[in-house]
Amino acid sequence: MTMAFVLITCALGKEDSVLSNLEKLSNIKEVSRVHGAYDVIAKVEASSAEQIKGVITDEIRTINDVRSTINLPLKFYN
């Protein structure tokens, strides 16, 4: 199982909308609103690093009002 934390910057005032859209994605396991340089953190899990890349580029970054992402990849093995 591969996991990544994604730090997301949203358009001003659109954090709740972004959170709601993230919660609908199947590979998103947790989302939280945070304060500081980023607005939202999302935990993404998938079977491969390539699949995580697809979730980030094709799903997260295409959500309206997502302005930027920083990806923190982690890998866990059973």
NUZAZA-643689 format. One record per residue: x, y, z of N, C-alpha, C, CB in turn; residue in one letter. Coordinates in steps of 0.2 Angstrom, whole numbers, plus 2048, in hexadecimal, padded with zeros to 3 digits. Last residue first. Glycine has a CB too. Layout:
! residues N
XYZXYZXYZXYZA/...
***
This chain:
! residues 78
8127EA8138107E58188157DF8188097E3816N/8197FB8128197F480F8167EF8158207F280DY/81680B80D8158068128157FF80F80F807817F/81C81B80981B81480781B80F80C820812801K/81882C80581A82780A818820807817828811L/81983C7FF8188357FE81B83180481B8337F7P/81284A7FF81684780481584080381584A80BL/80F8587F480E8517F681484E7FA80E84D7EFN/8068667F380C8637F580B85C7F78108687FBI/7FC8707E87FD86A7EC8048697EE7F98637E9T/7F187D7E57F787A7E47F78747E97FD87F7E6S/7E38807E47E88857E17EF8827E07E888B7E5R/7D387B7E27D98797E47DF87D7E07DA8717E3V/7C78807DB7CA8847E17D08817E47C58857E6D/7C28707D57C18787D57C487B7DC7BA87A7D4N/7CD8637D37C78667D77C886E7D77C88647DFI/7D885F7CD7D38617C97CD8647CC7D185C7C4T/7E185A7D77E28617D37DD8637CF7E98607D0R/7DA84E7DA7DB8537DF7DC85A7DB7E18527E4I/7DA8477CD7D48487D17D584E7D67D38417D5E/7E68467C67E08467C27DA8477C67DF83F7BFD/7F18487CF7F084C7C97EA84C7C67F684A7C4T/7ED83F7DA7EF8467DB7EE84A7D57F68477DDI/7EA8337D37E58367D87E783D7D97E58327DFV/7F78317CD7F18327C97EB8357CD7EE82B7C6G/7FF82F7D88008347D37FA8367CF8068337CEK/7F98237DC7F98297E17FA82F7DC7FE8297E6I/7FD81A7D27F681C7D37F58227D87F38167D7Q/80B81A7D480881D7CD80181F7CE8098187C8E/80C8147E080E81B7DF80B81E7D981681C7DFA/7FE8097E380580B7E08068127E08068087D9S/7F28087EA7F78027E97FD8037E67F37FD7E5S/7EF8157F57EE8127EF7F380C7EF7EF8177E9A/7EA8237FF7EC81D7FF7EB8197F87EA818804E/7EC8338067EA82F8007EE8298007ED8337F9V/7E68408107EA8398107E783580A7E9836817K/7E885180F7E484B80D7E984580D7E184C806A/7E58618167EA85B8157E58558147EE85A81BI/7E38728127E086B8127E68668127DA86A80DV/7EA87E8117E487E8147E18778157DF88180ED/7FB8848167F687F8127EF87F8157F9878811Y/80188C81F80388D8177FE88981380A88B816A/7F388C82A7FA88E8287FB88F8217FF88882BG/7E987F82F7EA88682E7F288782E7E788A835H/7DE8738277E487582B7E587C82A7EB87182AV/7D28668267D486D8257DA86F82A7CE872826R/7D58568207D485A8267D68618237D985882CS/7D184581B7D284C8197D185081F7CD84F813V/7D58348177D383981C7D58408197D8838822E/7D582D80B7D382A8117D282E8177D9825813K/7D282D7FA7D38328007D182E8067D08397FEI/7CE8257F07D48247F37D68287F97D98247EDN/7C18297ED7C28237F07C98227F37C081D7EBS/7BA8397F07BF8357ED7C182F7F07C58397EBL/7B28417F97AF83D7F47B48387F07AB8417EFK/7BB8498007B88448037B483F7FF7B3846808E/7BE8537F67C384E7F87C08487FB7C88517FCL/7B285B7F77B38577F17B98527F27B685C7ECN/7B38608047AD85C8027AE8587FC7A7861801S/7BF8688037BE8628087B985D8067BD86480FL/7BA8727FA7C086D7F87C08677FD7C78707F9V/7B18788027AF8757FC7B48707F97AE87A7F6S/7B987D80D7B387880E7B18748077AD87B811D/7C18868067C48808097BF87B80A7C7882810E/7BF8928007BC88C7FD7BF8868007BE88C7F5K/7C589E8057BE89C8077BB8968047BA8A2805G/7D189F7F87CE8A27FE7C78A07FF7D08A97FEL/7D588F7F17D38967F07D08987F67CE8977EAA/7E18857FA7DA8867F77DA88E7F57D58837FBC/7EE8797FA7EC8807FB7E68827F77F28857F9T/7F286A8037EE86E7FD7ED8757FF7E786A7FCI/7FC85C8047FA8638077F786780180186680AL/7FA84C8057FA8518007F78578047F584F7FAV/80383D8097FF84380C7FF849807801845813F/80182D8038048348037FF8388068058367FBA/80581B80280182180580582780380082080CM/80380B7FC8068117FB8028177FE8098137F4T/8047FA8008008008008048068007FB800806M/
***
